[in-house]
Amino acid sequence: MTPGSAARRQPMDLREIVEKYKSLVEDFGQPVELMRFGYSNEETEKLFGVFDEDYHISRFFHFTNDPGTAAFSINGFPQTHVAIDAAVSDIL
């Protein structure tokens, strides 16, 4: 184990991302800044990129780009926020 590796968090699975999202918003469908999930830029881009590439998951994730907010490259597109549909619960 390298120094600092114990402090690195493992990537979240879909259920954990949805639970974290719900803790950040009042209700499904509200946009939340990607940086609020607490990951590094690289982790955020990789994690949300994987969800965005999966057809069965991506239809519940709605990314937006708000100029003036920290942007992440999600599959080559600058994104700042994500809103998740309540229907994602059907696949959890």
Sequence and secondary structure as in RCSB ss.txt:
>XXXX:A:sequence
MTPGSAARRQPMDLREIVEKYKSLVEDFGQPVELMRFGYSNEETEKLFGVFDEDYHISRFFHFTNDPGTAAFSIN
GFPQTHVAIDAAVSDIL
>XXXX:A:secstr
  TTGGGS     HHHHHHHHHHHSSSTT  EEGGGG   HHHHHHHHHHHHH HHHHTTEEEE  TTS  EEET
TEEE EEEE GGGGGG 
